[in-house]
């Protein structure tokens, strides 16, 4: 791919991360054979699972109210990193969640 040009795989990878679970489902249903898009779709899935966990933690009185916003902020930063990585043209693991995403086989 020529430098500076965004390919179809990168667009699908971006959509997977940007749209969260909906993006994951879109890529899974339409681009399952696209290794690059699925790489980032799996990371998107892990980010969404982490996000749900942060909401569950928020239910816990006092401790959850303190810890959950911190976790949510970390997830938001990881989401931004993942979005940036989708346009890199290479498969870059998002810190913390990348190793978990590799364990999924779709």
Secondary structure, 3 states (H helix, E strand, C coil): CCCCCCCHHHHHHHHHHHCCHHHHHHHHHHCCCCHHHHHHHHHHHHHHHHHHHHHHHHCCCCHHHHHHHHHHHHHHHHHHHHHHHHCCCCCCCCCCCHHHHCCCCC
